Amino acid sequence: MITQDVIRKLWDAAGYGNVAVWGDDTMTIVPADYPGETAGKKPIAILKPIALVNEYDLLDFALSDEKLLNSIENTLRAAGGQVTRDQGP
């Protein structure tokens, strides 16, 4: 999973719900009151877009913010996920 892809998903989901990150590296938007399980499966993490990306005026600012990148990477790794940062061209 690429950290910047997670940020893009968070950015798109802001105002629509939270982002569930699954063990197979997929992400889905879930409602704020999501019980934490779908068909007996639990996501490795549920990320709250407004808390993570709302402070940024532009997506590009969020994509390059070290604090945000580290926060997402640490959260996903602590949950057992694998995440790498896109180094760009």
C-alpha positions in Angstrom: 0.0 0.0 0.0 1.3 3.5 -0.9 0.9 6.2 1.8 0.0 8.9 -0.7 -2.8 6.6 -2.1 -4.2 6.4 1.5 -4.1 10.2 1.7 -5.9 10.6 -1.6 -8.6 8.2 -0.4 -9.0 10.1 2.9 -9.2 13.4 1.0 -12.0 12.0 -1.3 -13.8 10.4 1.7 -13.9 13.6 3.9 -17.5 14.4 4.7 -18.7 11.0 3.5 -17.5 8.7 6.2 -14.3 7.0 7.5 -11.9 4.8 5.6 -11.5 1.2 6.5 -8.2 -0.3 5.5 -8.3 -4.1 5.0 -5.6 -6.7 5.2 -5.6 -7.2 1.4 -4.6 -3.5 1.0 -8.0 -2.4 -0.2 -9.8 0.6 1.3 -13.5 1.3 1.6 -15.5 4.2 2.8 -17.6 3.2 5.9 -20.2 5.3 7.8 -19.1 7.1 10.9 -21.1 4.6 13.0 -19.5 1.6 11.4 -19.5 -1.3 13.9 -16.0 -2.4 12.9 -16.9 -5.6 11.1 -18.4 -6.7 7.8 -19.4 -10.3 7.1 -17.3 -11.5 10.0 -14.2 -9.6 8.8 -12.5 -6.7 10.6 -10.4 -4.0 8.9 -6.8 -3.6 10.2 -7.5 0.1 10.7 -10.3 2.7 10.4 -9.0 6.1 9.5 -11.0 9.3 10.1 -10.5 11.7 7.2 -11.7 14.9 8.8 -9.2 14.5 11.7 -6.4 13.6 9.3 -6.7 15.8 6.3 -9.2 18.6 7.1 -6.4 21.0 8.1 -4.9 21.1 4.6 -6.1 23.6 2.1 -4.9 21.6 -0.9 -4.4 17.9 -1.5 -0.8 18.5 -2.5 0.0 19.9 1.0 -1.4 16.8 2.6 0.5 14.5 0.2 3.9 16.0 1.2 3.4 16.6 4.9 5.9 14.5 6.9 3.8 14.5 10.0 0.7 13.2 8.2 2.7 10.7 6.2 4.4 9.3 9.4 1.2 9.2 11.3 -0.6 7.1 8.7 2.4 4.8 8.2 2.8 4.3 11.9 -0.9 3.5 12.3 -1.0 1.0 9.5 2.3 -0.7 10.5 1.1 -1.0 14.1 -2.0 -2.7 12.9 0.0 -5.2 10.9 -0.2 -3.6 7.5 2.6 -2.9 5.0 2.9 0.6 3.7 5.6 2.4 1.7 6.0 6.0 0.6 5.9 7.0 -3.0 9.2 8.7 -3.7 7.9 10.3 -6.9 9.8 10.7 -10.2 
